[in-house]
Each structure stands twice: as structure tokens, then as C-alpha cells.
Amino acid sequence: MQWDPARYAAFSDERSRPFHDLVAQVGLEAPRRVVDLGCGPGTLTATLAARWPSASVVGIDSSAEMLASAPGGAGLSFELGSIEDWTPGPTDDVVVTNAALQWVPSHASVLPRWLDAMPSGSWFAMQVPGNFGSPSHALMRSVAADGPWASALDGVLRADPVLDPAGYLGIMLDGGFEARAWETTYAQLLPGEDPVLAWVRGTGLRPALQALDAADPSGELTAAYEARYAAALREAYPASTHGTVYPFRRVFAVGRKP
Ligand SMILES: C[S@@+](CC[C@H](N)C(=O)[O-])C[C@H]1O[C@@H](n2cnc3c(N)ncnc32)[C@H](O)[C@@H]1O
């Protein structure tokens, strides 16, 4: 799938909150190597390099568009690569993956292999959106199935591979980690008109936008679908004088290998 870093950067402050809450739970002082899987534009990866200046910090992502705007810095590097093919090395003391594993349908079966390969004393920290059933995503699918765009969008909006916190906790405990898992719903206050549409345009709606563009490069089909979807979103998430509240559930798991 093609990503649009500029659209993703909209709401970067709101999108970064779960990342900071996640890495705050990692208790290692001086890791040798830190890996950020599905690092996106790398802005948050750079904060890991700032926290652990003596570490080699590597961001890995399969999107050349995302990596094109990655920042430079001492100890910081980026690699084009896929999460599915990645294997931890013997000095990978911290592995972080934030808002990326939901794009990897097989991730629950890949995790045990990673946990097994990680060195003793290492930390694994993951966060995935748990909002497949939220109105924003349910409406994305129901509108997709009902309109002149339905054939273009047939099968495009993926099934949900994300587990509940207990599912990830079980995988980490089975992998021999001391672990904890939890969920948080962020009440994100978004400014502007149709802000929930603007949010999902940068992430969950991307496969649909790509399919609509391929079916009708004139943009008319995209505009028609977005107009119907936006109207439904305005009802589900009414604007107030303060802005629009978008409740967003996130699932976290963090653990240390003894
Ligand atoms: C929502 S962004 C999250 C970016 C960053 N971690 C953050 O928190 O801002 C998801 C990222 O996962 C990457 N991604 C999706 N599937 C991937 C895969 N199979 N292998 C590597 N990266 C992948 C995308 O290219 C995208 O940059």
C-alpha cells in the first residue's frame, strides 16, 4: 500500500501520544541496539535516539514514501524492509512497534519467533489500534458496501487481525517474558471540519482511497464515497464549540525477557 507522509503528519501530536505512553514503560538504561518496526516517517524513532544516545537506533519500514522524510542524527539509521521478514539480532535490546502490526495480518504468529530470538534482558513494546469496531471504521465499511463504489471496494477493507490485551499478554508470557498488557481509549479532541475523515485518510482509509483512485482516476468516485462517509461521520462524531471528540482505543503490551 502507498502511504502519504503529509496526510499522516496531520494530527501528529495526537498520534504520538500512545507511542510516548508505550516507550515510557520500557525500563532499560543503556540498550545496545533499538529497533522501531514500522517506523513510518521516523520522527518518533528519533525520540528513541535522544533517549538512548549510546544505542544504535534503527527504524524499519516497507514504505519508501514514509522513509523519504526520515530525519538524520547520531546513532540513527533507517532501512527499507518488511516486518514479516525481520528477525531480531543478538544485540537488539529494545524492540518497539507502534501502530504498525495491525497492517500485518500474520503478526500474532510472527511474535513468538521474535520473542524467542531476542536476547536475555531485552524489552519488547507494542501498540496497535483497537478500533475496528468503532463507528469510524464500521461506517467506512458499511458505506463502502452500499453505493456505486461497492464493486471497486469489494474485499479492500481488511479484516481485523488485532487481539485484545489478554491475547498479546498470553503470547508474551508463553514466550517466557515478564509482561503486562492493557488498553486505553484516548478521547482525541480534533479541530476543523470533518476531522475524523481527515484522520482516517492518513491511515485506515488508505486502501479504499487507493482502490477508488485505481477504479476512477478522475477522482469523482472518491469524492462521492467521501461525501457519503463524511456525512455519516458527522452524525457519529458531532462537532461542539470545543472541536470534535474522537474516542480511539489502543491496545498495548510490554515485556522483558529475564
Ligand atoms: C500508522 S503508520 C505508524 C508509523 C509510526 N510507527 C508511528 O507510530 O507514527 C504504519 C507504518 O507501518 C508500515 N508498515 C505497514 N506494513 C508494514 C510491513 N509489512 N512491513 C514494514 N512496515 C510496514 C507502514 O509503511 C507505515 O509507515
Ligand as a Chemical Component Dictionary entry (heavy atoms), coordinates in Angstrom:
data_LIG
# 
_chem_comp.id                   LIG 
_chem_comp.type                 NON-POLYMER 
_chem_comp.pdbx_formal_charge   0 
_chem_comp.three_letter_code    LIG 
# 
loop_
_chem_comp_atom.comp_id 
_chem_comp_atom.atom_id 
_chem_comp_atom.alt_atom_id 
_chem_comp_atom.type_symbol 
_chem_comp_atom.charge 
_chem_comp_atom.model_Cartn_x 
_chem_comp_atom.model_Cartn_y 
_chem_comp_atom.model_Cartn_z 
_chem_comp_atom.pdbx_ordinal 
LIG C1  C1  C 0  0.319 4.102  11.060 1  
LIG S1  S1  S 1  1.989 4.107  10.497 2  
LIG C2  C2  C 0  2.872 4.146  12.054 3  
LIG C3  C3  C 0  4.201 4.810  11.913 4  
LIG C4  C4  C 0  4.975 5.014  13.228 5  
LIG N1  N1  N 0  5.290 3.775  13.890 6  
LIG C5  C5  C 0  4.207 5.922  14.165 7  
LIG O1  O1  O 0  3.864 5.488  15.255 8  
LIG O2  O2  O -1 3.958 7.083  13.787 9  
LIG C6  C6  C 0  2.195 2.414  9.994  10 
LIG C7  C7  C 0  3.525 2.158  9.311  11 
LIG O3  O3  O 0  3.692 0.746  9.205  12 
LIG C8  C8  C 0  4.332 0.484  7.970  13 
LIG N2  N2  N 0  4.063 -0.885 7.572  14 
LIG C9  C9  C 0  2.867 -1.440 7.283  15 
LIG N3  N3  N 0  3.010 -2.728 6.952  16 
LIG C10 C10 C 0  4.332 -2.989 7.026  17 
LIG C11 C11 C 0  5.121 -4.161 6.815  18 
LIG N4  N4  N 0  4.544 -5.297 6.475  19 
LIG N5  N5  N 0  6.453 -4.070 6.969  20 
LIG C12 C12 C 0  7.049 -2.895 7.327  21 
LIG N6  N6  N 0  6.348 -1.756 7.565  22 
LIG C13 C13 C 0  5.014 -1.811 7.415  23 
LIG C14 C14 C 0  3.738 1.496  7.015  24 
LIG O4  O4  O 0  4.547 1.678  5.878  25 
LIG C15 C15 C 0  3.621 2.722  7.900  26 
LIG O5  O5  O 0  4.736 3.558  7.791  27 
# 
loop_
_chem_comp_bond.comp_id 
_chem_comp_bond.atom_id_1 
_chem_comp_bond.atom_id_2 
_chem_comp_bond.value_order 
_chem_comp_bond.pdbx_ordinal 
LIG C1  S1  SING 1  
LIG S1  C2  SING 2  
LIG S1  C6  SING 3  
LIG C2  C3  SING 4  
LIG C3  C4  SING 5  
LIG C4  N1  SING 6  
LIG C4  C5  SING 7  
LIG C5  O1  DOUB 8  
LIG C5  O2  SING 9  
LIG C6  C7  SING 10 
LIG C7  O3  SING 11 
LIG C7  C15 SING 12 
LIG O3  C8  SING 13 
LIG C8  N2  SING 14 
LIG C8  C14 SING 15 
LIG N2  C9  SING 16 
LIG N2  C13 SING 17 
LIG C9  N3  DOUB 18 
LIG N3  C10 SING 19 
LIG C10 C11 SING 20 
LIG C10 C13 DOUB 21 
LIG C11 N4  SING 22 
LIG C11 N5  DOUB 23 
LIG N5  C12 SING 24 
LIG C12 N6  DOUB 25 
LIG N6  C13 SING 26 
LIG C14 O4  SING 27 
LIG C14 C15 SING 28 
LIG C15 O5  SING 29 
# 
